[in-house]
């Protein structure tokens, strides 16, 4: 833009007729109207405010003034809003344009100065907080930005030692030369400061810098996610007490100039954050240093993983204890009945016992076989439930039919103790659940009800509808019941086996399997 202005102005000075001068003035204003905008955008970019000109509305307003001024200059002969008159002054060494300015000229000059002033202010603010290593570059830029100001102000005020010659475009040439010197000699656009700022914005940890009044003077993008939405647009100049209210321990550490770490818990619409805050002063050797650097490291996921790891460790410990117990059961309780049966069969084969003696042993053997079968079923069901990838398998089935089958299965044991089993499940009740899991639960609860009932007790099985449109299956008995301590152990996974009212053996796996079946498969298990 400055090149267009300078070259066209040189051609204007070489012209002798008014028509040629007007033509080159029109060409000049292509560069003149775009020069302040280009300088302003350059200052925005250099000061790290690129986001401002990336907004369409802002660029639209600035471009509108540039385009409108160019059109007004090109059509000046029709309205004379920009120049009241343009004449040729022949009093000097060569003809020059003598311009009588209009209201449009004054408006554009104001616009020109405003953009130059804002740009210079942005540079000054940026360079004031820059690293000392870039001090010489900063001085050169500030000096270069002042040259066109001085030249144009002298021209506008009428101080013209060379007549009507406007030295502003040549002043901009000097500015461009000085900036070029800064680029080549002092590495003005070195990648280090730009890269450093980009790296800070890419970091996951939040950084914020405070001045001596505890106001925010700089921050990175990660810091914004810890703030409420209403405070994210007004960070610079705000205090941490305004941005992070209620964090008394953190604010007290800053007020008392205590460098070190503080833990924070912050919640907003993004979630709850557990933060480790590191407070450092710009110069550790001076406790009263003005600048404070605060780093916020997000430990939320780390703490979640730690809690999950502890839970998994406890679960693994529980499973290992249960597996050890099952192996012990397999080694003793499962082996003993099979050994007894094997010995009896061997004695029969060797004619060591008579058929009458075998008939006397048959009830005991039958009881051992039933016990072993139940034990194997529970172990197999438990093993199946522990397999990785084993999930729920829901289907529609008749609840009454399932209950009737389980009651029939346990009737021999119930008759042995003269126990009455009454089932009152309404017919045709189709439910949607994992049938195998429901069968395991009913079988184990019914087995324990018979085991802990005395002679002539009663077991009632019935179903009721709930308000939540579920079916509740209830199994009541008049047996010994369960002590509170035993209930607590059951729900904590520490259940231990007890013998029944007639010294029936048990493993303790059945209730645990029932409880975990309901817990894992999103069903409900109540013990009252």
C-alpha positions in Angstrom: 0.0 0.0 0.0 2.8 2.4 0.8 4.5 1.5 -2.5 1.3 2.4 -4.4 1.1 5.7 -2.6 4.8 6.6 -3.1 5.0 5.6 -6.7 1.8 7.4 -7.7 2.8 10.5 -5.7 6.1 10.5 -7.6 4.3 10.3 -10.9 2.0 13.1 -9.7 5.0 15.3 -9.0 6.2 14.6 -12.5 2.9 15.7 -14.1 2.2 19.1 -15.5 -1.5 19.1 -16.2 -4.4 19.1 -13.8 -6.0 16.1 -15.4 -2.8 14.0 -14.9 -2.5 15.2 -11.3 -6.1 14.2 -10.5 -5.6 10.8 -12.2 -2.5 10.0 -10.1 -4.2 11.3 -6.9 -7.0 8.7 -7.5 -4.3 6.0 -7.9 -2.5 7.3 -4.7 -5.7 6.9 -2.7 -5.7 3.1 -3.4 -2.6 3.0 -1.2 -3.6 5.9 1.2 -7.0 4.4 2.2 -5.5 0.9 2.7 -2.4 2.0 4.5 -3.9 2.7 8.0 -5.8 -0.5 7.8 -2.7 -2.5 6.9 -0.7 -0.9 9.7 -3.5 -1.6 12.2 -3.7 -5.3 11.1 0.1 -5.5 11.4 0.0 -4.1 14.9 -2.8 -6.5 15.9 -0.8 -9.5 14.6 2.4 -8.4 16.2 0.7 -7.9 19.6 -1.0 -11.3 19.4 -4.6 -10.0 18.9 -5.3 -11.8 15.7 -8.7 -13.0 16.9 -10.0 -9.4 16.7 -9.6 -9.0 13.0 -10.9 -12.6 12.4 -14.3 -11.5 13.4 -16.3 -10.6 10.2 -18.1 -7.7 11.7 -14.9 -5.9 12.8 -13.2 -6.4 9.4 -16.4 -5.3 7.7 -16.5 -1.9 9.4 -12.8 -1.2 8.8 -13.1 -2.2 5.1 -16.2 -0.2 4.7 -14.4 3.0 5.6 -11.6 2.2 3.3 -13.8 1.4 0.3 -16.2 4.4 0.9 -13.3 6.9 1.1 -11.8 5.6 -2.1 -15.2 6.0 -3.9 -15.6 9.5 -2.5 -12.2 10.5 -3.8 -12.8 9.1 -7.2 -16.2 10.9 -7.5 -15.0 14.1 -5.9 -15.7 16.2 -9.1 -19.4 15.5 -8.7 -19.8 16.5 -5.0 -16.5 18.1 -3.7 -16.9 16.4 -0.3 -13.3 15.4 -0.1 -11.5 18.2 -1.9 -13.3 21.5 -2.2 -10.9 22.3 -5.1 -7.8 21.0 -6.8 -5.5 23.5 -8.6 -2.0 23.5 -9.9 0.7 25.5 -8.1 3.4 26.6 -10.5 5.3 28.7 -7.9 7.9 26.0 -7.1 10.5 24.2 -9.1 7.9 21.9 -10.6 4.1 22.0 -10.7 2.4 20.6 -7.5 -1.2 20.1 -6.5 -2.7 22.7 -4.3 -5.5 21.0 -2.3 -8.4 22.7 -0.5 -9.6 20.0 1.9 -13.3 19.2 2.6 -15.2 17.4 5.3 -14.4 14.0 3.8 -10.7 14.6 4.1 -11.1 15.6 7.8 -13.1 12.5 8.5 -10.6 10.2 6.8 -7.7 11.9 8.5 -9.4 11.3 11.9 -9.9 7.6 11.0 -6.2 7.5 9.8 -5.0 8.9 13.2 -7.2 6.7 15.3 -6.0 3.5 13.6 -2.3 4.6 13.9 -2.9 5.5 17.6 -4.5 2.2 18.5 -1.8 0.3 16.6 1.0 2.1 18.4 -0.7 1.6 21.8 -1.0 -2.1 21.1 2.7 -2.2 20.2 3.6 -0.3 23.3 1.6 -2.6 25.6 3.1 -5.7 24.0 6.7 -4.5 24.1 6.5 -3.2 27.7 5.9 -6.8 28.9 8.3 -8.4 26.3 11.5 -10.2 27.3 14.6 -8.0 27.6 16.2 -10.0 24.8 13.9 -8.3 22.3 14.4 -4.7 23.7 16.3 -3.4 20.6 13.7 -4.7 18.2 11.0 -3.0 20.3 12.7 0.3 20.3 13.2 0.2 16.5 9.5 -0.6 15.9 8.3 2.2 18.3 10.6 4.8 16.6 9.6 3.6 13.2 5.9 4.0 14.0 6.3 7.6 15.1 8.0 8.8 11.9 4.8 8.9 9.7 2.9 10.6 12.6 5.4 13.4 12.8 5.5 13.9 9.0 1.8 13.9 8.5 1.1 16.2 11.5 3.6 18.7 10.2 1.9 18.6 6.7 -1.6 19.0 8.2 -0.5 21.9 10.4 0.7 23.8 7.4 4.4 23.6 8.2 5.6 23.0 4.7 9.2 24.1 4.0 9.0 22.5 0.5 5.7 24.1 -0.4 2.8 21.8 -1.1 5.1 18.7 -1.0 3.6 16.0 1.2 6.5 14.0 2.8 4.1 11.5 4.5 4.6 8.7 1.9 8.4 9.1 2.2 8.1 8.9 6.0 6.4 5.6 5.6 9.2 4.5 3.3 11.6 5.3 6.2 9.3 3.3 8.5 9.4 0.3 6.2 13.2 0.6 5.9 13.6 0.6 9.7 11.3 -2.5 10.1 13.3 -4.2 7.4 16.4 -3.5 9.4 14.8 -5.0 12.5 13.8 -8.1 10.6 17.3 -8.7 9.1 19.5 -7.4 11.9 17.6 -8.2 15.1 15.3 -11.0 14.0 12.1 -9.1 14.7 9.8 -12.0 13.6 12.0 -14.7 15.2 10.0 -17.9 15.6 10.8 -18.2 19.3 8.3 -15.7 20.8 5.5 -16.8 18.5 6.2 -20.4 19.1 6.4 -19.9 22.8 3.0 -18.3 22.9 1.5 -21.1 20.7 3.1 -23.8 22.9 1.5 -22.2 26.0 -1.9 -22.3 24.4 -1.4 -25.9 23.4 -0.5 -27.0 26.9 -3.1 -28.9 29.0 -2.1 -27.2 32.2 -3.6 -23.8 32.9 -1.2 -20.9 33.4 -2.1 -17.4 34.7 0.2 -14.5 35.5 -0.8 -11.9 38.2 0.6 -8.4 38.8 1.3 -7.0 42.3 -2.4 -6.2 42.8 -3.3 -9.9 42.1 -4.9 -9.0 38.8 -4.6 -11.2 35.7 -2.2 -9.8 33.1 -1.8 -12.9 31.0 -3.1 -16.5 30.7 -3.3 -19.4 28.3 -6.4 -21.1 26.8 -6.4 -24.1 29.2 -7.0 -21.7 32.2 -10.4 -20.6 30.7 -12.0 -24.1 31.0 -11.8 -23.8 34.8 -13.9 -20.6 34.9 -17.6 -20.1 34.8 -19.0 -19.2 31.4 -19.9 -15.7 32.6 -16.3 -14.9 33.5 -14.4 -16.2 30.4 -14.7 -13.0 28.4 -13.4 -10.6 31.1 -10.2 -12.2 32.4 -7.6 -9.6 31.8 -7.6 -7.1 34.7 -9.8 -9.3 36.9 -8.6 -10.6 40.3 -8.5 -14.3 41.1 -11.0 -13.7 43.9 -13.5 -12.6 41.2 -12.6 -15.4 38.8 -12.4 -18.2 41.4 -14.6 -17.3 44.3 -14.7 -19.5 47.4 -11.1 -20.8 47.1 -10.0 -19.4 50.4 -6.9 -21.5 51.0 -5.6 -20.8 47.5 -6.2 -17.0 47.8 -4.7 -16.9 51.3 -1.5 -18.6 49.9 -1.2 -15.8 47.3 -2.0 -13.0 49.8 0.7 -14.3 52.2 3.3 -14.8 49.4 3.6 -18.5 50.0 5.2 -20.3 47.0 4.2 -23.9 46.8 1.3 -26.3 46.0 -2.3 -26.0 46.9 -5.2 -28.4 45.9 -8.4 -27.0 44.5 -11.7 -28.5 43.6 -13.6 -26.4 40.9 -16.9 -27.1 39.3 -18.6 -25.6 36.3 -20.7 -26.7 33.3 -17.7 -28.8 32.0 -17.6 -30.9 35.2 -15.7 -31.1 38.5 -12.0 -30.6 38.4 -9.4 -31.6 41.0 -6.5 -29.3 40.5 -2.9 -29.2 41.8 -2.0 -25.5 41.8 1.7 -24.5 41.8 2.4 -20.9 42.9 5.7 -19.4 41.8 7.1 -15.9 41.9 8.9 -14.4 38.9 12.1 -14.1 40.9 12.3 -16.7 43.7 15.1 -14.7 45.4 12.7 -11.8 46.0 9.6 -12.7 48.0 8.0 -9.4 47.2 8.4 -9.8 43.4 5.5 -8.2 41.5 4.6 -11.0 39.1 3.1 -14.3 40.3 2.9 -17.3 38.0 0.2 -19.9 38.8 0.1 -23.3 37.1 -3.0 -25.4 37.4 -2.5 -29.1 36.7 -5.7 -31.2 36.2 -5.5 -34.3 38.4 -9.2 -35.3 37.9 -8.5 -38.3 35.7 -5.5 -39.3 37.8 -7.6 -39.4 40.9 -10.4 -41.3 39.2 -7.9 -43.8 38.0 -6.5 -44.1 41.5 -9.9 -44.8 43.0 -10.7 -47.3 40.2 -7.4 -49.0 40.8 -8.2 -49.3 44.5 -11.6 -50.7 43.8 -10.2 -53.2 41.3 -7.6 -54.3 43.8 -10.3 -54.9 46.5 -12.4 -56.8 44.0 -9.4 -58.9 42.9 -8.6 -59.6 46.5 -12.2 -60.7 47.2 -12.3 -62.9 44.1 -9.0 -64.5 45.1 -10.3 -65.3 48.5 -13.4 -66.8 47.0 -11.4 -68.9 44.5 -9.1 -70.1 47.3 -12.2 -71.2 49.2 -13.7 -72.9 46.2 -10.5 -74.8 45.6 -10.6 -75.8 49.3 -14.2 -77.0 48.9 -13.3 -79.0 45.8 -10.3 -80.6 47.6 -12.4 -81.6 50.6 -16.2 -81.4 50.3 -16.3 -82.5 46.7 -13.7 -85.2 47.0 -15.0 -86.9 50.2 -18.4 -88.0 48.9 -16.9 -89.2 45.7 -14.3 -91.2 47.6 -17.0 -92.7 49.8 -19.1 -93.7 46.8 -16.0 -95.2 45.1 -15.2 -97.2 48.2 -18.7 -98.5 48.6 -18.8 -99.6 44.9 -15.5 -101.3 45.3 -16.7 -103.1 48.4 -19.8 -104.3 46.5 -17.6 -105.4 43.6 -15.4 -107.4 46.0 -18.5 -108.9 47.8 -17.4 -107.3 51.1 -20.9 -106.0 51.8 -24.3 -107.6 51.3 -27.2 -106.1 49.3 -29.0 -105.5 52.6 -26.1 -103.6 54.0 -26.0 -101.6 50.7 -29.6 -100.7 51.1 -28.8 -99.4 54.6 -26.1 -97.2 53.1 -28.1 -96.0 50.1 -29.8 -93.0 51.9 -26.5 -91.7 53.1 -25.0 -92.1 49.6 -28.0 -90.5 48.0 -27.7 -87.6 50.4 -24.0 -87.2 49.5 -24.7 -87.4 45.8 -27.4 -84.7 46.0 -25.1 -82.5 48.1 -22.3 -83.0 45.5 -24.6 -82.3 42.6 -25.8 -79.0 44.2 -22.2 -78.0 45.0 -21.1 -78.7 41.4 -24.0 -76.7 40.0 -23.2 -73.7 42.2 -19.5 -73.9 41.3 -20.3 -74.1 37.6 -22.7 -71.2 37.7 -20.3 -69.1 39.6 -17.5 -69.9 37.2 -19.7 -69.1 34.3 -20.6 -65.7 35.8 -16.9 -64.9 36.2 -16.1 -65.5 32.6 -15.0 -62.4 30.7 -17.7 -61.2 28.3 -20.5 -63.2 30.0 -23.6 -60.9 30.0 -27.3 -60.9 30.7 -29.5 -63.0 28.4 -33.1 -61.8 28.9 -36.0 -63.7 27.5 -39.8 -64.2 28.2 -40.7 -67.2 30.3 -43.5 -68.4 32.6 -42.6 -67.6 36.2 -45.0 -70.1 37.8 -43.7 -73.0 35.6 -40.1 -72.2 36.8 -41.2 -72.1 40.5 -43.2 -75.4 40.2 -40.1 -77.1 38.7 -37.8 -75.9 41.5 -40.3 -76.9 44.2 -40.6 -80.4 42.7 -36.8 -80.6 42.6 -36.6 -79.8 46.4 -39.6 -81.9 47.5 -37.6 -85.0 48.6 -35.5 -82.8 51.0 -38.7 -81.0 52.2 -40.5 -84.3 52.9 -37.6 -85.7 54.8 -38.2 -82.9 57.4 -42.0 -82.8 57.0 -41.8 -79.3 55.6 -44.8 -77.9 53.8 -44.0 -75.8 50.7 -46.9 -73.6 49.5 -46.5 -71.8 46.2 -49.1 -69.2 45.2 -47.6 -67.7 42.1 -50.5 -66.7 39.7 -50.5 -68.6 36.5 -49.7 -67.1 33.2 -47.3 -64.5 34.7 -44.8 -64.0 31.8 -41.7 -62.1 32.9 -38.8 -60.7 31.0 -35.5 -61.6 32.7 -32.5 -63.9 32.6 -34.1 -67.2 33.3 -30.9 -69.0 34.3 -30.1 -66.4 36.9 -33.7 -66.4 38.3 -33.4 -70.2 38.5 -30.1 -70.0 40.4 -31.6 -67.6 42.9 -34.8 -69.6 43.5 -32.9 -72.8 43.8 -30.4 -71.6 46.3 -32.9 -69.6 48.5 -35.3 -72.6 48.6 -32.5 -75.0 49.4 -31.4 -72.8 52.3 -35.0 -72.3 53.5 -35.3 -76.1 53.8 -31.9 -76.5 55.3 -32.6 -74.0 58.1 -36.2 -75.0 58.8 -37.1 -77.3 61.6 -39.5 -80.2 61.2 -43.1 -79.3 60.4 -42.2 -75.7 59.3 -43.8 -74.0 56.3 -42.3 -72.2 53.3 -44.5 -69.8 51.3 -43.6 -68.8 47.7 -45.7 -66.0 46.2 -45.5 -63.1 43.7 -46.9 -59.6 43.8 -46.9 -56.7 41.3 -45.1 -53.5 42.2 -45.9 -49.9 41.4 -42.9 -49.8 39.1 -44.5 -52.5 36.9 -42.2 -55.3 38.2 -43.0 -58.6 39.7 -41.6 -59.3 43.2 -41.1 -63.0 44.0 -41.1 -63.6 47.8 -39.9 -66.7 49.6 -40.9 -66.8 53.3 -40.0 -69.5 55.8 -40.4 -70.0 59.6 -36.9 -71.3 60.1 -34.0 -70.0 62.2 -33.4 -66.8 60.2 -30.1 -65.0 59.8 -28.2 -63.0 62.4 -27.4 -59.3 61.5 -23.7 -60.2 61.6 -24.2 -62.9 59.0 -26.2 -60.6 56.8 -23.5 -58.0 56.9 -20.9 -60.6 55.9 -23.1 -61.8 53.1 -23.4 -58.4 51.5 -19.7 -57.7 51.9 -18.8 -61.0 50.2 -17.5 -62.7 53.4 -20.3 -65.2 53.9 -19.4 -68.4 55.7 -21.1 -71.8 55.6 -23.3 -73.0 58.5 -24.8 -76.4 59.1 -28.6 -76.8 59.0 -31.1 -77.8 61.7 -30.3 -81.5 61.0 -26.6 -80.9 60.6 -26.8 -80.6 56.8 -23.6 -79.4 55.3 -23.2 -76.3 53.2 -20.6 -74.4 51.3 -21.8 -70.8 51.5 -21.5 -70.4 47.8 -25.2 -70.5 47.0 -26.2 -67.3 48.7 -23.2 -65.5 47.4 -24.0 -66.7 43.8 -27.6 -65.5 44.2 -26.5 -62.1 45.5 -24.0 -61.5 42.8 -26.3 -62.8 40.1 -28.9 -60.2 41.1 -26.3 -57.4 41.6 -24.4 -58.0 38.3 -27.5 -58.6 36.2 -29.3 -55.4 37.3 -32.0 -57.2 39.3 -32.9 -56.8 43.0 -32.1 -59.1 46.0 -33.6 -58.4 49.4 -33.1 -60.3 52.6 -35.6 -59.5 55.4 
